[in-house]
Every structure is written in structure tokens, then in C-alpha cells.
Amino acid sequence: MKLRNLLTAAVGAAGVTAGVNRLLTARAGDLEPPLVGASGTYRWRGFDVAYTEAGDPDDPDLLLIHGLSAASSSREFAEVFEDLSREYHVIAPDLPGFGRSDRPPLLYSASLYETFLRDAIRGLVDEPRVVASSLSGAYAASAAAEADVDSLVLIAPTDSTMSDSPRSWLRSLFRTPLLGTGLFNLLVSKSGIKYFHRDHGYADMDNLTAETLSYQWKTAHQPGARYAPASFVSGYLDPASELTETLADVDAPVTLVWGRDADITPVSGGRALAKKTDSRLIVFDDAKLLPHVEHPAAFVGVVTDDFDEAPSTPVSTS
């Protein structure tokens, strides 16, 4: 009798979980464009990669590459996209597995993203200035070692995630249809997203707008949303080479942008990386991992080489 009751409870719980998963996906609906501009699609190795572009096509190309998390997309650059488009022809793709791009159930890897960025630099833009955030900074550096770029602006770049070594069991867990989807939906609830932003994303949570939070929730509840993040949280998106070695092969100017209050990738690591790679380091006060979101005007100045180093501004060379 006890076994029967246990099985009945398990079946009931599974049914409830499946129902909740379907309800959340239906509530999210179709994902609207992340940025204001012209929407396009770049066909790459079977993927339809969505991107937004703005600005005069005759201006220098600027490629914006968002970081990786459970709720990532090119909307990360919403606060700076329009202003940057006044001086650049700006293109911001959603990386494969994220945003409005295709999200097939692949075993996503660092080499996939390194290869995508190399091909995008060669086929989607022309010798661009590249801005890349967090782990994508390492991918952009790897791509820039093989493809022509004007310069790199890397926002708190890193070559490692939260796992010291890949954990296949964790990736498999998140990929399971019922339990994996349920666990992922807990991770990307609005309270879960706010928790991670409060912990290491924003120095001032007032800078997290309701529109951005809503969009991140919606993008994390699209079909296939858990597959790329499953590789991220389990350590399979860490590049094979150390960032210092990769940047040594880049034949273009490199600017590192850091938030002074960042703790996961502290500014001391930025100073060490800048010294080892002969890169320029610019530090934003009152910022963690998202200085371009918290201080958009100053960040635009950094990208356009027109920032004020006066004490009243939030940026400084350090």
C-alpha cells in the first residue's frame, strides 16, 4: 500500500510539473525583438542566428556580443545600442542557443561559439570593433586571433565559469525533458533572475528595469531555452586556452572594462590580465559585471574613445 501511495504521489508530482512547464512556456509567448533596429538573420551551419542592426552602413562596423547566462540575449546592450549606432554600423546577434536564434538540443561547447564568432567576423561584418561581455570575451579574443578586427573591448572577460571541471551529470540533468525543464524554470523565475543580478550582476538593483527583467524571463521560457545554459552551468562552455594566452595572439588593441565592485571576476584579476597582455584597463566605480548597463553614457564614451577621466565620472584608468 505504501509503495502504491508513493508511486501515485510521484505520478501526480510529475503531472503537476509537466503542467506548470507547459503553462510557463505558453505564458511567455513569442519573443519580441530585443533592440530597436532592423532585424535580420545570419545563416550559419544550420542555425538561423537572429541579429539587430542600426546605424549608417557606411560607418565602421561594431559587433556587440552578449555574455552567457540562463537568460542571456543581445538585449544586454539595450542601454547603449542607439547611442553607439550614431557613430557605428552596429550589429548585435543573439548567440546560437539564446534569444531569437535557433535553440536546437545540441551539446553546446566553447568551440562552437569561438567558431561562430570567427565566421561572423568574416561574414557578417567587415574588420569590426568588437565588444564582448564576460565569457564571450574569451570567445571574441579567440576569434580575433584568426579573423581581422579593428579592436576589442572586453567587459570583465573570463575563461572559466562556476565549475572547475565539466560535470556531465549536471548537464544531463538540465537536459531531461521533465525534471530538467522544471529545475531550469525555478532557476529562471523572476525571483531567481533578480537573485543572481543582486549577487553579482548589479551594484545598484534600481538599474535593473522592469522591461529588462520581463524580457529575460520571457527569453528563458522559450522552447529549447535550457540546452545552451545546461552546458554553461556544467562547465562545458569554458574555452580550452587561458585568456592570457589567447590575447597574446591578438594583433589588435584591447581595452578591458571592469566594475570595481565585481566579486566573481574581481578587478584585481583585471589588473593582472591587463599587465600580462599589455591591454588598457578602464574601471567603473559603482558597478559589478554590467558596467555598460549601469553607466551606459560613460561606456559609450569608452567604446568611442571619448570618455572623460575627471573625478566626477564613474570611469578611470586603473
ROKE-881540 format. One line per field, with one value per residue: residue number from 1; residue in one letter; chain; x, y, z of N, C-alpha, C in turn. Coordinates in steps of 0.05 Angstrom, whole numbers, plus 5000, padded with zeros to 4 digits. Example, Ala and Ser with C-alpha at 12.3 -4.5 7.8 and 13.67 -1.06 7.14 Angstrom:
BEGIN
k = c(1  2)
r = c(a  s)
c = c(A  A)
npx = c(5264  5257)
npy = c(4886  4955)
npz = c(5156  5142)
capx = c(5246  5273)
capy = c(4910  4979)
capz = c(5156  5143)
cpx = c(5264  5258)
cpy = c(4934  5001)
cpz = c(5156  5157)
END
This chain:
BEGIN
k = c(1  2  3  4  5  6  7  8  9  10  11  12  13  14  15  16  17  18  19  20  21  22  23  24  25  26  27  28  29  30  31  32  33  34  35  36  37  38  39  40  41  42  43  44  45  46  47  48  49  50  51  52  53  54  55  56  57  58  59  60  61  62  63  64  65  66  67  68  69  70  71  72  73  74  75  76  77  78  79  80  81  82  83  84  85  86  87  88  89  90  91  92  93  94  95  96  97  98  99  100  101  102  103  104  105  106  107  108  109  110  111  112  113  114  115  116  117  118  119  120  121  122  123  124  125  126  127  128  129  130  131  132  133  134  135  136  137  138  139  140  141  142  143  144  145  146  147  148  149  150  151  152  153  154  155  156  157  158  159  160  161  162  163  164  165  166  167  168  169  170  171  172  173  174  175  176  177  178  179  180  181  182  183  184  185  186  187  188  189  190  191  192  193  194  195  196  197  198  199  200  201  202  203  204  205  206  207  208  209  210  211  212  213  214  215  216  217  218  219  220  221  222  223  224  225  226  227  228  229  230  231  232  233  234  235  236  237  238  239  240  241  242  243  244  245  246  247  248  249  250  251  252  253  254  255  256  257  258  259  260  261  262  263  264  265  266  267  268  269  270  271  272  273  274  275  276  277  278  279  280  281  282  283  284  285  286  287  288  289  290  291  292  293  294  295  296  297  298  299  300  301  302  303  304  305  306  307  308  309  310  311  312  313  314  315  316  317  318)
r = c(m  k  l  r  n  l  l  t  a  a  v  g  a  a  g  v  t  a  g  v  n  r  l  l  t  a  r  a  g  d  l  e  p  p  l  v  g  a  s  g  t  y  r  w  r  g  f  d  v  a  y  t  e  a  g  d  p  d  d  p  d  l  l  l  i  h  g  l  s  a  a  s  s  s  r  e  f  a  e  v  f  e  d  l  s  r  e  y  h  v  i  a  p  d  l  p  g  f  g  r  s  d  r  p  p  l  l  y  s  a  s  l  y  e  t  f  l  r  d  a  i  r  g  l  v  d  e  p  r  v  v  a  s  s  l  s  g  a  y  a  a  s  a  a  a  e  a  d  v  d  s  l  v  l  i  a  p  t  d  s  t  m  s  d  s  p  r  s  w  l  r  s  l  f  r  t  p  l  l  g  t  g  l  f  n  l  l  v  s  k  s  g  i  k  y  f  h  r  d  h  g  y  a  d  m  d  n  l  t  a  e  t  l  s  y  q  w  k  t  a  h  q  p  g  a  r  y  a  p  a  s  f  v  s  g  y  l  d  p  a  s  e  l  t  e  t  l  a  d  v  d  a  p  v  t  l  v  w  g  r  d  a  d  i  t  p  v  s  g  g  r  a  l  a  k  k  t  d  s  r  l  i  v  f  d  d  a  k  l  l  p  h  v  e  h  p  a  a  f  v  g  v  v  t  d  d  f  d  e  a  p  s  t  p  v  s  t  s)
c = c(A  A  A  A  A  A  A  A  A  A  A  A  A  A  A  A  A  A  A  A  A  A  A  A  A  A  A  A  A  A  A  A  A  A  A  A  A  A  A  A  A  A  A  A  A  A  A  A  A  A  A  A  A  A  A  A  A  A  A  A  A  A  A  A  A  A  A  A  A  A  A  A  A  A  A  A  A  A  A  A  A  A  A  A  A  A  A  A  A  A  A  A  A  A  A  A  A  A  A  A  A  A  A  A  A  A  A  A  A  A  A  A  A  A  A  A  A  A  A  A  A  A  A  A  A  A  A  A  A  A  A  A  A  A  A  A  A  A  A  A  A  A  A  A  A  A  A  A  A  A  A  A  A  A  A  A  A  A  A  A  A  A  A  A  A  A  A  A  A  A  A  A  A  A  A  A  A  A  A  A  A  A  A  A  A  A  A  A  A  A  A  A  A  A  A  A  A  A  A  A  A  A  A  A  A  A  A  A  A  A  A  A  A  A  A  A  A  A  A  A  A  A  A  A  A  A  A  A  A  A  A  A  A  A  A  A  A  A  A  A  A  A  A  A  A  A  A  A  A  A  A  A  A  A  A  A  A  A  A  A  A  A  A  A  A  A  A  A  A  A  A  A  A  A  A  A  A  A  A  A  A  A  A  A  A  A  A  A  A  A  A  A  A  A  A  A  A  A  A  A  A  A  A  A  A  A  A  A  A  A  A  A  A  A  A  A  A  A)
npx = c(5016  5039  5078  5046  5020  5064  5081  5036  5037  5085  5073  5033  5060  5096  5060  5039  5085  5097  5052  5058  5105  5089  5050  5082  5113  5074  5054  5097  5100  5112  5177  5194  5232  5297  5322  5318  5316  5336  5315  5349  5374  5425  5451  5481  5517  5472  5442  5394  5413  5393  5395  5404  5409  5434  5445  5489  5506  5554  5587  5640  5641  5611  5610  5569  5572  5536  5540  5540  5488  5434  5392  5405  5413  5418  5395  5422  5451  5416  5415  5456  5456  5428  5456  5508  5500  5500  5550  5571  5562  5522  5518  5484  5482  5440  5469  5478  5431  5408  5364  5329  5351  5362  5350  5369  5371  5428  5494  5523  5583  5647  5680  5643  5621  5667  5681  5635  5638  5686  5672  5628  5653  5682  5642  5595  5606  5654  5719  5711  5702  5700  5656  5651  5622  5638  5643  5639  5677  5725  5715  5711  5762  5791  5769  5786  5840  5844  5813  5805  5802  5785  5792  5787  5739  5731  5687  5695  5722  5726  5755  5732  5678  5629  5646  5699  5714  5685  5619  5585  5539  5508  5497  5467  5424  5397  5382  5342  5274  5229  5242  5289  5271  5235  5270  5302  5264  5254  5303  5304  5261  5228  5244  5289  5323  5329  5356  5407  5425  5428  5466  5514  5510  5490  5511  5476  5412  5368  5379  5364  5315  5244  5227  5272  5278  5230  5238  5282  5260  5222  5254  5281  5242  5229  5219  5267  5302  5335  5379  5431  5445  5449  5498  5530  5524  5545  5598  5617  5624  5671  5729  5785  5836  5876  5858  5898  5937  5908  5897  5948  5957  5928  5926  5912  5888  5869  5820  5802  5746  5721  5681  5687  5666  5659  5657  5658  5691  5740  5767  5821  5838  5830  5868  5915  5909  5910  5962  5993  5979  5987  5945  5895  5864  5802  5765  5702  5669  5622  5597  5586  5587  5564  5578  5567  5513  5497  5523  5513  5523  5576  5601  5591  5624  5674  5677  5676  5722  5720  5717  5710  5758  5753  5745  5690  5665  5645  5686  5754  5823  5860)
npy = c(4976  5025  5031  5036  5084  5118  5115  5135  5187  5205  5202  5239  5286  5289  5299  5349  5380  5376  5402  5454  5469  5471  5511  5556  5563  5574  5622  5656  5665  5689  5714  5781  5828  5843  5893  5961  5969  5945  5880  5820  5758  5712  5660  5604  5547  5512  5538  5589  5650  5703  5774  5844  5906  5972  6041  6077  6042  6055  6072  6053  5984  5955  5903  5873  5830  5790  5768  5703  5669  5641  5669  5700  5748  5790  5835  5854  5898  5940  5991  6019  6014  6047  6097  6082  6070  6118  6130  6085  6029  5984  5917  5868  5805  5750  5699  5631  5587  5622  5677  5702  5669  5603  5546  5490  5422  5414  5392  5441  5479  5510  5514  5516  5568  5599  5587  5605  5661  5674  5663  5698  5747  5748  5742  5770  5822  5875  5878  5893  5935  5901  5887  5851  5810  5784  5713  5709  5745  5717  5682  5719  5739  5694  5687  5734  5726  5698  5722  5785  5843  5909  5927  5906  5908  5887  5864  5853  5802  5730  5664  5621  5587  5573  5523  5480  5437  5402  5378  5325  5300  5341  5371  5333  5327  5378  5375  5337  5322  5330  5336  5367  5412  5432  5444  5482  5522  5539  5562  5605  5636  5699  5717  5685  5704  5757  5748  5729  5773  5811  5787  5785  5815  5870  5931  5968  5955  5984  5997  5954  5947  5941  5925  5900  5857  5830  5816  5782  5740  5722  5706  5664  5626  5606  5555  5503  5532  5516  5486  5508  5539  5494  5471  5513  5520  5473  5474  5464  5504  5531  5557  5523  5545  5589  5656  5695  5673  5670  5724  5742  5727  5762  5811  5867  5928  5923  5935  5931  5928  5940  5928  5960  5937  5884  5816  5761  5760  5793  5861  5860  5816  5836  5876  5845  5816  5856  5875  5830  5824  5871  5907  5960  5982  5999  6022  6019  6054  6037  5991  5924  5866  5888  5941  5969  5970  5994  6044  6072  6118  6133  6086  6084  6126  6104  6063  6094  6121  6169  6187  6219  6231  6258  6269  6268  6231  6162  6129  6106  6101  6046)
npz = c(5000  5017  4978  4932  4944  4944  4890  4866  4885  4862  4808  4806  4821  4778  4737  4753  4750  4695  4675  4696  4671  4617  4621  4635  4589  4551  4573  4566  4511  4443  4429  4428  4386  4412  4412  4387  4321  4256  4242  4228  4197  4203  4168  4192  4191  4194  4234  4245  4259  4296  4290  4307  4274  4267  4249  4203  4146  4120  4160  4207  4225  4283  4328  4374  4427  4469  4538  4573  4604  4642  4622  4577  4523  4465  4485  4527  4512  4508  4532  4509  4454  4416  4422  4407  4355  4329  4314  4294  4250  4275  4297  4331  4350  4372  4406  4382  4408  4443  4459  4402  4366  4335  4376  4381  4409  4422  4444  4470  4463  4479  4434  4393  4398  4393  4340  4314  4324  4298  4245  4239  4244  4198  4159  4171  4185  4173  4187  4244  4303  4363  4415  4473  4525  4589  4591  4537  4520  4520  4478  4436  4436  4420  4369  4345  4341  4296  4256  4223  4262  4283  4335  4404  4456  4518  4566  4632  4621  4621  4628  4651  4683  4734  4747  4764  4733  4677  4688  4675  4693  4713  4668  4639  4673  4670  4618  4615  4597  4633  4690  4684  4656  4694  4737  4712  4702  4753  4765  4730  4745  4760  4810  4817  4775  4792  4840  4823  4795  4836  4868  4836  4790  4787  4817  4837  4845  4828  4777  4746  4702  4698  4648  4626  4662  4652  4598  4602  4631  4594  4550  4573  4577  4528  4477  4481  4512  4554  4537  4518  4565  4600  4586  4600  4658  4674  4661  4609  4572  4580  4552  4519  4521  4562  4578  4578  4545  4497  4485  4476  4424  4394  4346  4353  4383  4452  4499  4566  4606  4670  4728  4790  4836  4826  4843  4830  4784  4802  4804  4813  4784  4733  4731  4733  4686  4647  4654  4640  4586  4561  4556  4555  4614  4640  4693  4724  4774  4825  4801  4780  4745  4701  4677  4630  4629  4676  4674  4622  4588  4600  4585  4530  4516  4526  4487  4441  4446  4475  4529  4592  4640  4688  4759  4772  4740  4728  4712  4705  4687  4709)
capx = c(5000  5056  5091  5026  5016  5088  5080  5014  5046  5105  5060  5019  5080  5105  5039  5038  5109  5093  5032  5070  5124  5073  5037  5102  5121  5051  5052  5119  5092  5134  5196  5197  5260  5309  5332  5305  5332  5327  5320  5360  5381  5451  5450  5507  5519  5446  5429  5386  5422  5379  5411  5392  5429  5426  5467  5496  5524  5579  5604  5654  5625  5614  5597  5564  5568  5527  5550  5525  5475  5409  5372  5421  5407  5430  5382  5442  5462  5394  5420  5477  5454  5421  5477  5531  5493  5504  5577  5579  5542  5523  5504  5483  5468  5435  5485  5464  5421  5398  5347  5313  5365  5354  5359  5366  5381  5456  5513  5537  5611  5662  5690  5621  5619  5691  5679  5614  5647  5705  5657  5612  5671  5689  5619  5572  5616  5680  5740  5696  5709  5683  5651  5641  5618  5642  5655  5640  5701  5745  5709  5717  5791  5799  5762  5803  5866  5843  5799  5813  5785  5797  5799  5769  5731  5721  5675  5701  5724  5735  5758  5722  5652  5627  5654  5727  5716  5658  5603  5566  5514  5492  5486  5447  5400  5383  5372  5319  5250  5210  5256  5308  5256  5225  5292  5310  5244  5259  5327  5298  5238  5236  5259  5315  5338  5337  5376  5434  5433  5435  5490  5539  5506  5486  5518  5451  5390  5350  5386  5350  5289  5222  5227  5294  5272  5209  5249  5299  5242  5210  5273  5288  5220  5224  5225  5296  5318  5353  5401  5456  5452  5457  5527  5543  5526  5561  5627  5625  5629  5697  5748  5807  5860  5874  5853  5923  5949  5892  5900  5975  5956  5910  5942  5894  5886  5850  5811  5788  5728  5715  5667  5704  5653  5655  5669  5663  5715  5748  5783  5849  5843  5831  5895  5935  5905  5919  5991  6004  5972  5992  5919  5886  5843  5785  5749  5678  5660  5593  5589  5596  5593  5549  5583  5555  5485  5494  5534  5513  5535  5605  5611  5592  5648  5697  5677  5681  5747  5714  5707  5722  5771  5750  5736  5661  5654  5648  5707  5782  5843  5870)
capy = c(5000  5048  5034  5046  5112  5132  5116  5153  5215  5211  5207  5264  5307  5292  5312  5377  5393  5379  5423  5480  5475  5479  5537  5578  5567  5587  5649  5672  5673  5694  5734  5804  5836  5853  5920  5977  5969  5926  5852  5803  5731  5703  5631  5594  5518  5501  5556  5616  5667  5729  5798  5871  5925  6000  6059  6080  6020  6066  6077  6029  5963  5949  5878  5871  5802  5788  5747  5679  5662  5626  5687  5719  5755  5816  5858  5864  5923  5958  6018  6033  6007  6070  6117  6072  6070  6145  6132  6059  6010  5966  5892  5853  5779  5731  5676  5606  5576  5643  5698  5695  5650  5576  5533  5461  5408  5406  5394  5466  5479  5535  5515  5525  5597  5611  5585  5623  5689  5676  5664  5722  5770  5746  5741  5787  5849  5879  5887  5909  5937  5880  5889  5825  5811  5761  5690  5715  5759  5697  5672  5740  5740  5671  5692  5756  5716  5686  5740  5813  5861  5935  5928  5892  5919  5863  5872  5833  5776  5707  5639  5599  5592  5566  5496  5475  5417  5395  5359  5313  5293  5365  5378  5313  5333  5400  5368  5318  5336  5338  5347  5387  5436  5442  5457  5506  5542  5550  5579  5629  5651  5727  5719  5674  5723  5780  5739  5728  5801  5824  5775  5792  5830  5899  5945  5982  5940  6002  5998  5932  5957  5921  5916  5881  5833  5816  5804  5759  5718  5711  5691  5639  5607  5598  5527  5498  5552  5505  5470  5522  5543  5469  5468  5535  5516  5448  5478  5456  5527  5542  5553  5505  5561  5611  5681  5709  5661  5677  5753  5746  5722  5781  5833  5890  5940  5911  5950  5915  5944  5925  5941  5959  5922  5856  5797  5736  5766  5818  5879  5852  5799  5853  5889  5825  5809  5879  5876  5808  5825  5898  5918  5983  5974  6020  6012  6034  6054  6031  5972  5896  5853  5901  5970  5981  5973  6013  6070  6070  6141  6131  6063  6092  6142  6086  6050  6114  6135  6197  6188  6240  6219  6275  6254  6267  6210  6136  6112  6114  6082  6035)
capz = c(5000  5018  4951  4914  4950  4935  4861  4859  4891  4843  4782  4809  4821  4751  4722  4760  4739  4666  4670  4702  4649  4593  4626  4634  4561  4538  4583  4555  4484  4424  4438  4411  4381  4437  4409  4367  4297  4235  4249  4206  4203  4192  4167  4200  4198  4201  4252  4238  4281  4295  4299  4303  4264  4266  4242  4175  4136  4112  4183  4216  4238  4312  4334  4402  4435  4497  4556  4575  4629  4636  4610  4561  4496  4458  4499  4546  4502  4502  4542  4494  4426  4400  4422  4392  4326  4318  4304  4282  4239  4298  4294  4356  4347  4394  4401  4378  4433  4460  4447  4379  4348  4338  4402  4379  4432  4418  4466  4464  4471  4475  4407  4376  4399  4381  4311  4305  4324  4277  4219  4238  4239  4169  4140  4178  4188  4159  4205  4263  4332  4376  4444  4483  4554  4606  4578  4508  4516  4513  4451  4418  4434  4404  4341  4336  4335  4269  4238  4225  4277  4287  4363  4422  4482  4532  4592  4652  4607  4637  4614  4667  4695  4762  4751  4759  4711  4667  4704  4655  4706  4715  4641  4632  4690  4659  4591  4616  4589  4654  4714  4676  4650  4719  4752  4697  4706  4780  4763  4715  4754  4763  4835  4812  4759  4809  4859  4811  4789  4861  4878  4822  4765  4790  4842  4845  4833  4815  4748  4732  4696  4696  4620  4622  4677  4637  4574  4609  4638  4570  4534  4587  4576  4501  4472  4478  4526  4574  4527  4520  4593  4612  4581  4615  4687  4679  4655  4582  4555  4585  4530  4525  4526  4581  4565  4574  4521  4474  4479  4466  4395  4381  4335  4353  4410  4470  4523  4586  4622  4695  4750  4814  4857  4817  4861  4816  4769  4815  4789  4815  4761  4710  4731  4726  4658  4632  4655  4625  4558  4552  4549  4571  4633  4649  4716  4730  4801  4829  4781  4782  4719  4679  4677  4607  4635  4698  4666  4593  4574  4603  4569  4502  4513  4525  4461  4420  4454  4481  4556  4609  4663  4711  4783  4774  4723  4742  4700  4708  4680  4734)
cpx = c(5017  5070  5071  5021  5040  5088  5059  5023  5067  5093  5045  5037  5091  5085  5037  5061  5106  5073  5042  5089  5110  5061  5057  5110  5099  5049  5073  5112  5117  5151  5199  5226  5272  5317  5317  5324  5320  5334  5330  5367  5407  5450  5478  5505  5493  5430  5418  5393  5409  5398  5395  5415  5417  5451  5472  5514  5551  5598  5619  5636  5632  5598  5594  5557  5560  5540  5532  5514  5450  5389  5385  5408  5421  5417  5401  5452  5440  5400  5440  5474  5448  5443  5501  5525  5495  5532  5586  5555  5543  5507  5506  5468  5460  5451  5468  5456  5409  5380  5330  5327  5355  5366  5355  5379  5409  5471  5531  5564  5624  5671  5668  5619  5644  5690  5657  5624  5669  5692  5640  5629  5679  5666  5597  5580  5643  5699  5728  5712  5689  5681  5639  5642  5624  5655  5657  5665  5724  5740  5716  5747  5802  5793  5780  5831  5868  5830  5807  5793  5800  5808  5780  5764  5717  5712  5678  5703  5735  5738  5748  5695  5652  5637  5684  5732  5688  5644  5580  5539  5496  5480  5464  5421  5384  5371  5348  5293  5233  5225  5275  5293  5245  5247  5301  5290  5246  5282  5321  5271  5247  5252  5287  5334  5347  5358  5404  5443  5442  5461  5515  5535  5507  5497  5493  5428  5368  5355  5375  5322  5269  5221  5249  5288  5250  5220  5266  5282  5231  5230  5282  5265  5211  5230  5255  5314  5339  5378  5428  5464  5460  5487  5542  5546  5542  5590  5636  5629  5655  5716  5772  5832  5855  5872  5879  5937  5935  5897  5928  5976  5939  5927  5923  5894  5864  5845  5795  5771  5718  5698  5683  5692  5649  5670  5675  5688  5725  5767  5813  5857  5845  5858  5916  5933  5916  5949  6004  6000  5977  5967  5913  5863  5828  5765  5726  5672  5630  5582  5600  5602  5580  5553  5570  5525  5480  5503  5536  5527  5565  5616  5612  5617  5673  5699  5685  5707  5742  5702  5723  5733  5770  5739  5706  5649  5660  5670  5734  5800  5856  5885)
cpy = c(5025  5053  5045  5076  5129  5136  5136  5182  5223  5218  5234  5288  5312  5306  5342  5392  5397  5401  5451  5488  5485  5506  5560  5584  5582  5616  5667  5682  5677  5716  5757  5812  5849  5883  5935  5980  5950  5898  5837  5776  5724  5673  5620  5564  5506  5518  5580  5633  5695  5751  5823  5889  5953  6017  6059  6058  6029  6072  6051  6010  5959  5924  5875  5842  5800  5766  5723  5675  5646  5643  5708  5724  5782  5840  5869  5892  5944  5987  6033  6030  6031  6091  6107  6073  6097  6147  6106  6046  5986  5941  5876  5827  5767  5706  5650  5594  5596  5662  5688  5677  5622  5564  5503  5447  5396  5404  5418  5466  5506  5536  5523  5555  5611  5610  5603  5652  5693  5679  5689  5746  5771  5750  5761  5817  5851  5893  5905  5915  5918  5886  5863  5824  5783  5737  5694  5731  5740  5686  5693  5742  5717  5676  5714  5748  5704  5704  5769  5830  5888  5937  5912  5908  5897  5871  5849  5805  5754  5683  5615  5607  5583  5538  5493  5455  5410  5374  5348  5307  5317  5373  5359  5319  5355  5394  5349  5334  5347  5351  5370  5413  5449  5457  5483  5529  5554  5569  5606  5642  5680  5731  5707  5692  5747  5772  5739  5756  5815  5813  5784  5808  5860  5908  5959  5969  5958  6005  5974  5941  5934  5909  5895  5855  5816  5802  5780  5735  5706  5695  5665  5619  5602  5568  5523  5516  5540  5492  5484  5528  5517  5464  5490  5528  5491  5450  5471  5479  5541  5537  5536  5521  5582  5637  5697  5699  5670  5706  5758  5742  5743  5805  5857  5901  5927  5930  5932  5934  5928  5941  5938  5941  5892  5838  5770  5738  5793  5835  5873  5833  5815  5867  5870  5818  5832  5880  5854  5810  5853  5911  5943  5973  6000  6009  6031  6032  6047  6012  5945  5885  5868  5931  5984  5985  5994  6041  6072  6093  6139  6108  6070  6109  6125  6073  6069  6129  6164  6198  6208  6227  6237  6260  6251  6244  6183  6119  6124  6093  6072  6010)
cpz = c(5000  4991  4931  4919  4940  4905  4852  4863  4870  4816  4783  4807  4793  4733  4727  4748  4709  4659  4675  4680  4624  4597  4624  4605  4546  4547  4571  4527  4466  4435  4419  4406  4407  4436  4387  4343  4276  4243  4224  4215  4188  4192  4171  4208  4208  4221  4237  4262  4277  4303  4294  4294  4263  4258  4212  4166  4127  4135  4191  4230  4267  4317  4364  4409  4464  4512  4557  4603  4622  4621  4591  4534  4490  4471  4521  4538  4497  4511  4525  4463  4409  4399  4406  4362  4313  4306  4290  4268  4259  4291  4320  4352  4373  4388  4397  4406  4451  4444  4425  4359  4353  4364  4400  4403  4428  4444  4461  4477  4466  4446  4387  4375  4389  4351  4300  4303  4302  4250  4217  4233  4210  4151  4146  4179  4174  4178  4227  4289  4345  4406  4453  4513  4566  4590  4548  4501  4508  4485  4430  4414  4417  4374  4329  4330  4307  4248  4243  4240  4280  4316  4379  4447  4497  4560  4612  4640  4626  4619  4630  4679  4724  4767  4745  4737  4702  4684  4686  4668  4708  4688  4633  4648  4678  4632  4592  4611  4612  4677  4706  4670  4675  4735  4738  4702  4734  4779  4750  4721  4758  4789  4832  4796  4776  4830  4847  4803  4814  4872  4863  4797  4769  4817  4854  4831  4821  4785  4733  4727  4694  4668  4615  4637  4662  4613  4580  4617  4613  4553  4546  4587  4547  4497  4468  4494  4544  4563  4528  4549  4608  4609  4597  4644  4693  4671  4627  4563  4561  4562  4538  4532  4547  4566  4560  4549  4496  4466  4469  4435  4380  4372  4331  4381  4427  4494  4541  4603  4646  4713  4776  4836  4849  4836  4848  4799  4780  4798  4791  4792  4736  4709  4723  4696  4640  4631  4638  4595  4546  4541  4566  4589  4642  4670  4721  4760  4802  4807  4788  4755  4696  4679  4653  4610  4656  4692  4636  4579  4576  4586  4540  4497  4512  4498  4439  4426  4461  4509  4573  4634  4688  4734  4785  4757  4736  4730  4705  4697  4706  4728)
END
